[in-house]
Amino acid sequence: MSETRPVVDGASAEPEAIKAIPLRRPGRWIAAIVVLILVALFVYGAATNAAYGWDTYGKYLFDQRISAAAWVTVLAMAIAIALGVLLAVMRLSPNPVLRSAAWVYLWFFRGTPVYVQLVFWGLFPSLYKTIDLGIPFGPQFVHFDIQSLSAAFLFAMIGLGLNEAAYMAEIVRAGINSVGEGQTEASTALGMSWSQTIRRTVLPQAMRVIIPPTGNELISMLKTTSLVTAVPLSTELYGVARDISGTNFQPVPLLMVAMTWYLAITSVLMVGQFYLERHFSKGASRKLTTKQLEALATMQGTGGQGVGGGTT
């Protein structure tokens, strides 16, 4: 049974198009003009102020010592993510020994300041001259001479990584707990073991919850590297800028160089975090894109009419 639309002069009666008038918001324009004027005044004042030392800023902006100073962040965060996932799985394990060991680790590293931990790692070579791994009262398989290692960089990386792993473990655990129990039950019904369920079913779905706070922790780690002077290590970003300013007695342009590199690296990390979030959130968002909305509107406008102007 079809319902025929009223016909006027041989054509279907179509509703008149709505003539929408956008709401005027003069306050936005006034605020934007005021902000632009203030920013322009600040930029002009800074550009004409010789105390900023723009020549020194340009000279050291791409200095090799400064551009290579972010490696401690990358390596420490790699340790933190790997160890954090392991600790989160241990905390959720049905084994009480693994749960207790993970809880003690988190209790210690979250309960003591990172600066104090870095000071301890700086004193580690004075506690242990060498480390031997092997059978007690038997042959030794591995021998480490702590004094001959690049101790400052190594212990700064270890100290930051172990501290950050405690926080990453809680982030990963929260992501795992966000996955519905039905997913675990379905995997168990398919014959998967507990470890297979975590690895193949739970963790891939938990990534959409894990990635945003992990990005925040990575950015925070980048700025926390300024504390590795406690090890002591002076090859990180702020330490290099401080050492250079100690020789040319121009701290302001070197501080601006350090801030520029911090902002540049943080911006790259934020872009990477955005694309990772979008990749792992596929299927979770119900929001249509602009192209999808246009295609839906076109389909509704052309496909809603039946043959001969009727609708079935």
C-alpha positions as CSV (number, residue, x, y, z in Angstrom):
1,M,0.0,0.0,0.0
2,S,1.5,3.3,-1.0
3,E,0.8,6.9,0.1
4,T,0.8,9.4,-2.7
5,R,2.1,12.9,-2.1
6,P,-0.2,15.8,-3.1
7,V,0.5,17.0,-6.6
8,V,0.5,20.7,-7.5
9,D,0.8,21.6,-11.2
10,G,2.0,18.1,-12.1
11,A,4.9,18.2,-9.6
12,S,5.2,16.9,-6.0
13,A,4.8,19.6,-3.4
14,E,8.3,20.1,-1.8
15,P,8.8,22.0,1.5
16,E,10.4,25.4,1.1
17,A,14.1,25.5,2.1
18,I,14.8,26.9,5.5
19,K,16.7,30.1,5.3
20,A,18.9,30.0,8.4
21,I,20.6,33.1,9.6
22,P,23.7,32.5,11.8
23,L,23.7,33.9,15.3
24,R,25.9,36.9,15.6
25,R,28.5,36.8,18.3
26,P,30.3,40.1,18.5
27,G,31.9,39.2,21.8
28,R,34.1,36.5,20.1
29,W,35.5,39.0,17.6
30,I,36.2,41.5,20.3
31,A,38.0,38.9,22.4
32,A,40.0,37.6,19.4
33,I,41.1,41.2,18.5
34,V,42.2,41.9,22.0
35,V,44.2,38.6,22.3
36,L,45.9,39.2,18.9
37,I,46.9,42.7,19.9
38,L,48.4,41.5,23.2
39,V,50.3,38.7,21.5
40,A,51.6,41.1,18.8
41,L,52.8,43.5,21.5
42,F,54.6,40.7,23.3
43,V,56.2,39.3,20.2
44,Y,57.4,42.8,19.1
45,G,58.8,43.6,22.6
46,A,60.6,40.3,22.8
47,A,62.0,40.6,19.2
48,T,63.4,44.1,19.9
49,N,64.8,43.2,23.4
50,A,68.5,42.5,23.1
51,A,68.6,40.8,26.5
52,Y,66.9,37.7,24.9
53,G,70.1,37.1,22.9
54,W,68.5,35.9,19.7
55,D,71.9,35.5,18.0
56,T,73.0,33.0,20.7
57,Y,69.6,31.3,20.4
58,G,70.0,30.7,16.7
59,K,73.5,29.6,17.1
60,Y,72.7,26.8,19.6
61,L,69.2,25.8,18.5
62,F,70.5,22.9,16.3
63,D,73.6,22.2,18.3
64,Q,74.3,18.5,18.1
65,R,74.8,18.2,21.9
66,I,71.3,19.5,22.5
67,S,69.5,17.6,19.7
68,A,70.9,14.2,20.9
69,A,69.9,14.8,24.5
70,A,66.4,13.2,24.4
71,W,67.5,9.5,24.1
72,V,67.3,9.0,27.8
73,T,63.5,9.7,27.6
74,V,63.0,7.1,24.8
75,L,65.0,4.3,26.4
76,A,63.5,4.9,29.9
77,M,60.0,4.9,28.5
78,A,60.6,1.7,26.6
79,I,61.7,0.0,29.9
80,A,58.7,1.5,31.7
81,I,56.1,0.3,29.2
82,A,57.5,-3.3,29.0
83,L,57.8,-3.6,32.7
84,G,54.5,-1.9,33.4
85,V,52.6,-4.4,31.2
86,L,54.3,-7.2,33.0
87,L,53.5,-5.8,36.4
88,A,49.9,-5.2,35.5
89,V,49.5,-8.8,34.3
90,M,51.1,-10.0,37.5
91,R,48.7,-7.9,39.6
92,L,45.8,-9.5,37.8
93,S,47.2,-13.0,37.9
94,P,45.5,-15.7,39.9
95,N,48.9,-16.5,41.4
96,P,49.1,-14.9,44.9
97,V,52.9,-14.8,44.8
98,L,53.0,-12.8,41.6
99,R,50.2,-10.5,42.8
100,S,52.1,-9.8,46.1
101,A,55.4,-9.2,44.3
102,A,53.8,-6.7,41.9
103,W,52.0,-4.9,44.8
104,V,55.3,-4.5,46.8
105,Y,57.0,-3.1,43.7
106,L,54.3,-0.5,43.2
107,W,54.2,0.3,46.9
108,F,57.9,1.1,46.9
109,F,58.3,3.0,43.7
110,R,55.1,5.0,44.0
111,G,55.8,5.7,47.7
112,T,59.2,7.3,47.3
113,P,60.1,10.5,45.3
114,V,61.7,10.0,42.0
115,Y,64.5,12.4,42.9
116,V,65.5,10.3,45.9
117,Q,65.5,7.2,43.8
118,L,67.8,8.9,41.2
119,V,70.1,9.9,44.0
120,F,70.3,6.3,45.1
121,W,71.1,5.1,41.6
122,G,73.8,7.8,41.4
123,L,75.4,6.2,44.5
124,F,75.0,2.6,43.2
125,P,78.6,2.4,41.9
126,S,79.8,3.1,45.4
127,L,77.7,0.2,46.8
128,Y,78.6,-2.4,44.2
129,K,82.0,-2.3,42.4
130,T,81.2,-5.4,40.3
131,I,78.2,-7.6,39.7
132,D,78.6,-11.4,39.1
133,L,75.9,-13.7,38.0
134,G,76.2,-17.4,38.3
135,I,75.8,-20.3,40.8
136,P,76.4,-19.5,44.5
137,F,79.8,-20.9,45.5
138,G,80.2,-22.1,41.9
139,P,81.1,-20.9,38.5
140,Q,80.3,-17.3,37.5
141,F,78.7,-16.8,34.1
142,V,78.5,-13.1,33.7
143,H,80.7,-10.4,35.2
144,F,79.9,-6.6,35.2
145,D,82.5,-4.1,36.1
146,I,80.3,-1.2,37.3
147,Q,83.2,1.3,37.3
148,S,84.0,0.8,33.6
149,L,80.4,1.3,32.5
150,S,78.8,4.5,31.3
151,A,77.2,4.6,34.7
152,A,75.6,8.0,34.7
153,F,73.5,7.5,31.5
154,L,72.8,3.8,32.3
155,F,71.6,4.4,35.9
156,A,69.6,7.5,34.9
157,M,67.8,5.4,32.3
158,I,67.2,2.6,34.8
159,G,66.1,4.9,37.5
160,L,63.5,6.7,35.4
161,G,62.3,3.5,33.8
162,L,61.8,1.6,37.0
163,N,59.9,4.5,38.6
164,E,57.7,5.1,35.6
165,A,56.9,1.4,35.3
166,A,55.0,1.6,38.6
167,Y,52.6,4.2,37.2
168,M,52.4,2.4,33.8
169,A,51.3,-0.8,35.6
170,E,48.3,0.9,37.1
171,I,47.4,2.5,33.7
172,V,47.6,-0.9,32.0
173,R,45.6,-2.5,34.8
174,A,42.9,0.1,34.5
175,G,42.7,-0.5,30.7
176,I,42.5,-4.3,31.2
177,N,39.7,-3.9,33.8
178,S,37.8,-1.7,31.4
179,V,37.2,-4.7,29.0
180,G,34.0,-6.5,29.8
181,E,34.0,-9.8,31.5
182,G,32.1,-11.3,28.6
183,Q,35.2,-11.0,26.4
184,T,37.2,-13.1,28.9
185,E,34.4,-15.6,29.3
186,A,34.1,-16.0,25.5
187,S,37.8,-16.6,25.2
188,T,37.8,-19.2,27.9
189,A,34.9,-20.9,26.2
190,L,37.0,-21.1,23.0
191,G,39.7,-22.9,25.0
192,M,42.2,-20.1,25.5
193,S,44.3,-20.1,28.6
194,W,44.5,-17.1,30.9
195,S,47.7,-15.8,29.3
196,Q,46.3,-16.2,25.8
197,T,43.1,-14.4,26.8
198,I,45.1,-11.4,28.1
199,R,47.4,-11.3,25.1
200,R,44.9,-11.9,22.3
201,T,41.6,-10.6,23.5
202,V,41.9,-8.2,26.4
203,L,45.0,-6.1,25.7
204,P,44.1,-5.2,22.1
205,Q,40.7,-3.9,23.4
206,A,42.3,-2.2,26.4
207,M,44.6,-0.1,24.2
208,R,42.0,2.5,23.6
209,V,42.0,3.2,27.3
210,I,45.7,2.8,27.9
211,I,47.1,5.1,25.1
212,P,45.8,8.5,26.3
213,P,47.3,8.4,29.8
214,T,50.4,6.7,28.4
215,G,50.9,9.7,26.1
216,N,50.6,12.0,29.1
217,E,53.2,9.9,31.1
218,L,55.6,10.0,28.1
219,I,55.4,13.8,27.9
220,S,55.8,14.0,31.7
221,M,58.8,11.7,31.4
222,L,60.4,14.0,28.9
223,K,60.3,16.9,31.5
224,T,61.2,14.7,34.4
225,T,64.6,14.0,32.7
226,S,65.7,17.4,34.1
227,L,66.0,15.6,37.5
228,V,68.7,13.2,36.3
229,T,71.3,15.7,37.6
230,A,71.0,13.7,40.8
231,V,72.7,10.6,39.2
232,P,74.6,12.8,38.2
233,L,74.0,13.0,34.4
234,S,74.4,16.3,32.5
235,T,73.8,15.1,29.0
236,E,70.1,15.4,29.0
237,L,68.4,18.4,27.4
238,Y,68.3,20.8,30.3
239,G,71.7,19.7,31.6
240,V,73.4,20.5,28.2
241,A,71.7,23.9,28.0
242,R,72.9,24.7,31.5
243,D,76.4,23.6,30.8
244,I,76.6,25.7,27.7
245,S,75.2,28.8,29.5
246,G,77.8,28.3,32.2
247,T,80.6,28.9,29.6
248,N,79.1,31.8,27.6
249,F,77.2,33.4,30.6
250,Q,74.0,33.7,28.6
251,P,71.4,31.6,30.4
252,V,68.3,33.2,28.9
253,P,68.8,32.2,25.2
254,L,70.0,28.7,26.3
255,L,66.8,28.3,28.4
256,M,64.8,29.3,25.3
257,V,66.6,26.7,23.3
258,A,65.8,24.0,25.8
259,M,62.1,25.1,25.9
260,T,62.0,25.1,22.1
261,W,63.2,21.5,22.0
262,Y,60.9,20.4,24.8
263,L,57.9,21.9,22.9
264,A,59.0,20.4,19.6
265,I,59.4,16.9,21.0
266,T,56.2,17.2,23.0
267,S,54.3,18.3,19.8
268,V,55.6,15.3,17.9
269,L,54.6,13.0,20.7
270,M,51.1,14.5,20.8
271,V,50.6,14.0,17.1
272,G,51.7,10.4,17.4
273,Q,49.3,9.9,20.3
274,F,46.5,11.3,18.3
275,Y,47.0,8.8,15.4
276,L,47.4,5.9,17.8
277,E,44.2,6.8,19.6
278,R,42.4,7.0,16.3
279,H,43.8,3.6,15.2
280,F,42.8,1.7,18.3
281,S,39.4,3.4,18.7
282,K,38.1,2.0,15.4
283,G,34.7,0.6,15.9
284,A,34.3,2.2,19.3
285,S,33.0,5.6,18.1
286,R,29.5,6.1,16.8
287,K,30.1,9.6,15.5
288,L,29.8,9.9,11.8
289,T,32.4,11.7,9.7
290,T,31.5,14.7,7.5
291,K,31.6,12.5,4.3
292,Q,29.4,9.9,5.9
293,L,26.8,12.5,6.9
294,E,26.8,13.9,3.4
295,A,26.4,10.5,1.9
296,L,23.5,9.8,4.3
297,A,21.8,13.0,3.5
298,T,22.1,12.3,-0.3
299,M,20.7,8.8,0.2
300,Q,17.8,10.1,2.2
301,G,17.0,12.8,-0.4
302,T,17.1,10.5,-3.5
303,G,16.3,7.0,-2.2
304,G,13.2,7.8,-0.1
305,Q,10.9,8.2,-3.1
306,G,9.3,5.1,-4.7
307,V,8.4,4.7,-8.3
308,G,5.9,7.3,-9.5
309,G,6.5,9.7,-6.6
310,G,5.0,7.3,-4.0
311,T,6.5,6.0,-0.8
312,T,6.0,2.4,0.2
